[in-house]
Amino acid sequence: MTIVEVPATKVAVMAHRGDPALIGETIQRFIAWRKAAGLSPRTSATFKTSSIAIPHTTAPADFHLDLCVATDRVVAA
């Protein structure tokens, strides 16, 4: 695992809660939403955060992951 420090960055977040086996569905929704919002990965950095470092040792109900995209504008939920 690599930890990278970046300057303070405003982000829009899409949260995944629950079974890690379903992360692919959340990622697909995130990609579609990001495209619809005009937040291309070429111009808007993408980040992920998780409070659970090792998903396979965490109960599926307790797993969560946040997908984030840098933006300086207000984005509707």
C-alpha positions as CSV (number, residue, x, y, z in Angstrom):
1,M,0.0,0.0,0.0
2,T,1.2,3.5,-0.8
3,I,0.1,6.6,1.1
4,V,0.3,9.8,-0.9
5,E,-0.1,13.2,0.7
6,V,-1.7,15.9,-1.5
7,P,-2.7,19.5,-0.8
8,A,-6.1,20.2,0.6
9,T,-8.5,19.3,-2.2
10,K,-12.3,19.8,-2.4
11,V,-13.9,16.6,-3.6
12,A,-17.3,15.2,-4.5
13,V,-17.8,11.7,-2.9
14,M,-19.8,8.6,-3.8
15,A,-19.9,6.2,-0.9
16,H,-19.9,2.4,-1.1
17,R,-21.3,0.7,2.0
18,G,-21.6,-3.1,2.4
19,D,-20.3,-6.1,0.6
20,P,-17.0,-5.5,-1.2
21,A,-18.1,-7.9,-3.9
22,L,-20.5,-5.2,-5.1
23,I,-17.8,-2.5,-5.4
24,G,-17.8,-2.9,-9.2
25,E,-21.4,-1.7,-9.4
26,T,-20.6,1.4,-7.3
27,I,-17.5,2.1,-9.5
28,Q,-19.7,1.9,-12.6
29,R,-22.2,4.3,-11.1
30,F,-19.4,6.6,-10.1
31,I,-17.9,6.6,-13.6
32,A,-21.3,7.3,-15.2
33,W,-22.0,10.1,-12.7
34,R,-18.5,11.6,-13.2
35,K,-19.0,11.7,-17.0
36,A,-22.5,13.2,-16.6
37,A,-21.0,15.9,-14.3
38,G,-18.2,16.6,-16.8
39,L,-15.5,15.6,-14.4
40,S,-13.0,13.8,-16.6
41,P,-10.1,11.9,-15.0
42,R,-7.8,13.9,-17.3
43,T,-8.8,17.1,-15.6
44,S,-10.2,16.1,-12.2
45,A,-8.1,13.9,-9.9
46,T,-9.8,10.7,-8.6
47,F,-9.2,9.4,-5.1
48,K,-10.5,6.5,-3.0
49,T,-10.6,6.3,0.8
50,S,-11.5,3.4,3.1
51,S,-11.5,3.1,6.8
52,I,-11.0,-0.6,6.4
53,A,-7.5,-1.3,5.1
54,I,-8.0,-5.1,4.6
55,P,-11.4,-5.8,3.1
56,H,-11.1,-9.6,3.3
57,T,-10.9,-9.5,7.1
58,T,-13.9,-7.2,7.5
59,A,-17.5,-8.4,7.7
60,P,-19.3,-7.4,4.5
61,A,-21.8,-5.3,6.4
62,D,-19.0,-3.2,8.0
63,F,-17.1,-2.5,4.8
64,H,-17.1,1.0,3.3
65,L,-15.2,2.8,0.6
66,D,-15.5,6.3,-0.7
67,L,-14.8,7.2,-4.3
68,C,-13.8,10.9,-4.7
69,V,-13.3,13.3,-7.6
70,A,-11.6,16.7,-7.3
71,T,-13.8,19.6,-8.1
72,D,-14.1,23.2,-7.1
73,R,-17.9,23.5,-7.8
74,V,-21.0,22.4,-6.0
75,V,-22.2,19.1,-7.3
76,A,-25.8,17.9,-6.8
77,A,-26.3,14.7,-4.9
